[in-house]
């Protein structure tokens, strides 16, 4: 039986979004606006680890670690941890070969698995393969679904449409 522990509409951030948000203020503003519209920003422990590891590898991004931590605090990001559903979803995505767009992107499958297992509304990434990826039918049969998977511009546009519908 599926239950989300997250009580608000949620936006899951992939690691690339943190890099983009540090570099470009307009990207940060999209997420600030989402928070103002009562979305919760979430990410996984694996995204945090990947982002920090990548920042530490790049000499020119040493100052980004502080900015990264500041964003986590400013946006009050919720960190998601592994659960049994995540294990099942990742296992099914690993076995399934019907859509091979992210077959070799094991870490990205795990990130997406978190968003699915926690029933997030949106998964934000710049990765086109993840955006177009179709989850295995077996996952949908257990009543889990891929969140709307967009880049930041797509999220901005979706929020504008939703705001217009509310008026």
C-alpha positions as a printed Julia matrix, in Angstrom:
167×3 Matrix{Float64}:
  0.0    0.0     0.0
  1.41   3.34   -1.08
  1.64   6.25    1.32
  3.65   9.35    0.96
  5.29  10.75    4.07
  5.52  14.1     2.31
  2.39  16.13    3.0
  2.91  18.88    0.41
  3.43  18.9    -3.33
  7.11  18.15   -3.85
  9.88  18.98   -6.28
 12.81  16.55   -6.34
 16.11  18.13   -7.44
 18.75  16.22   -9.37
 22.39  17.18   -8.77
 22.71  19.21  -11.98
 20.06  21.62  -10.68
 22.24  22.59   -7.74
 25.13  23.41  -10.08
 22.86  25.45  -12.36
 21.29  27.28   -9.43
 24.69  28.27   -8.08
 25.78  29.61  -11.47
 22.57  31.3   -12.58
 20.38  33.46  -10.37
 17.39  33.1   -12.72
 17.37  29.36  -12.03
 17.39  29.98   -8.28
 14.42  32.3    -8.75
 12.36  29.52  -10.34
 12.81  27.42   -7.2
 12.23  30.42   -4.91
  8.93  30.92   -6.71
  8.03  27.25   -6.28
  8.63  27.54   -2.54
  6.42  30.65   -2.48
  3.71  28.52   -4.11
  4.0   26.03   -1.21
  6.05  23.35   -2.92
  8.54  21.45   -0.76
 12.0   20.99   -2.21
 13.43  17.51   -1.69
 16.45  15.54   -2.8
 18.11  12.28   -1.85
 21.14  11.45    0.2
 22.65  10.09   -3.04
 22.15  13.41   -4.86
 23.77  15.24   -1.96
 26.73  12.86   -2.05
 27.1   13.06   -5.82
 26.9   16.86   -5.82
 29.42  17.3    -3.02
 31.81  14.74   -4.5
 31.68  16.42   -7.91
 32.26  19.86   -6.38
 35.28  18.63   -4.45
 36.76  17.08   -7.63
 36.67  20.38   -9.49
 39.24  22.88   -8.27
 37.3   25.86   -9.62
 34.17  24.95   -7.66
 35.63  24.9    -4.14
 33.59  28.01   -3.24
 30.5   26.26   -4.54
 30.4   23.93   -1.53
 29.49  26.85    0.72
 26.88  28.06   -1.77
 25.5   24.52   -2.04
 25.07  24.27    1.72
 23.5   27.75    1.77
 20.94  26.67   -0.85
 20.06  23.56    1.14
 19.39  25.73    4.18
 17.67  28.57    2.32
 15.26  26.21    0.56
 14.85  24.03    3.67
 15.55  20.97    1.5
 14.25  17.68    2.84
 16.72  14.81    2.44
 15.2   11.47    1.45
 16.76   8.21    2.61
 16.47   4.66    1.25
 13.34   2.68    1.98
 11.99  -0.72    0.94
  9.98   0.7    -1.95
 13.12   2.38   -3.34
 14.87  -1.0    -3.33
 12.04  -2.6    -5.27
 11.79   0.25   -7.79
 15.54   0.29   -8.45
 15.56  -3.48   -8.82
 12.75  -3.32  -11.4
 14.43  -0.48  -13.33
 17.67  -2.48  -13.35
 16.0   -5.58  -14.79
 13.84  -3.81  -17.36
 15.3   -3.28  -20.83
 12.2   -1.93  -22.6
 13.59   1.63  -22.45
 17.38   1.67  -22.53
 17.84   5.47  -22.28
 19.32   5.31  -18.77
 20.46   1.69  -18.66
 24.07   2.7   -18.0
 23.14   5.59  -15.69
 22.78   3.59  -12.48
 23.1    6.61  -10.18
 20.45   8.5   -12.16
 18.1    5.52  -11.91
 18.55   5.59   -8.14
 17.82   9.33   -8.01
 14.65   8.82  -10.06
 13.77   5.83   -7.89
 13.77   8.07   -4.82
 11.35  10.5    -6.46
  9.06   7.64   -7.48
  9.17   5.86   -4.12
  8.37   9.07   -2.23
  5.6    9.99   -4.7
  7.12  13.35   -5.69
  5.16  15.56   -8.08
  8.15  16.8   -10.07
 11.66  15.56  -10.82
 13.86  18.41  -12.03
 16.9   17.58  -14.17
 18.73  18.84  -17.25
 19.23  15.25  -18.43
 17.09  14.65  -21.54
 17.41  10.87  -21.22
 15.84  10.92  -17.75
 13.13  13.29  -18.93
 12.13  10.92  -21.77
 12.67   7.65  -19.86
  9.61   5.41  -19.47
  9.5    3.51  -16.2
  8.84  -0.23  -16.32
  5.2   -1.3   -16.41
  5.8   -3.48  -13.33
  6.4   -0.32  -11.29
  3.12   1.19  -12.44
  1.35  -2.09  -11.61
  2.27  -1.59   -7.95
  0.75   1.91   -8.18
  3.91   3.99   -8.42
  4.41   6.52  -11.18
  7.15   8.64  -12.63
  6.81  12.26  -11.53
  6.56  14.99  -14.15
 10.2   15.16  -15.21
 11.25  18.58  -16.44
 14.11  21.03  -16.57
 13.85  24.32  -14.66
 12.3   26.13  -17.62
  9.66  23.41  -17.88
  8.95  23.75  -14.16
  8.6   27.52  -14.51
  6.13  27.05  -17.38
  4.15  24.39  -15.46
  3.86  26.67  -12.43
  2.63  29.53  -14.64
 -0.07  27.29  -16.17
 -1.15  26.01  -12.74
 -1.3   29.52  -11.33
 -3.5   30.65  -14.22
 -5.88  27.71  -13.6
 -6.26  28.66   -9.94
 -7.45  32.21  -10.73
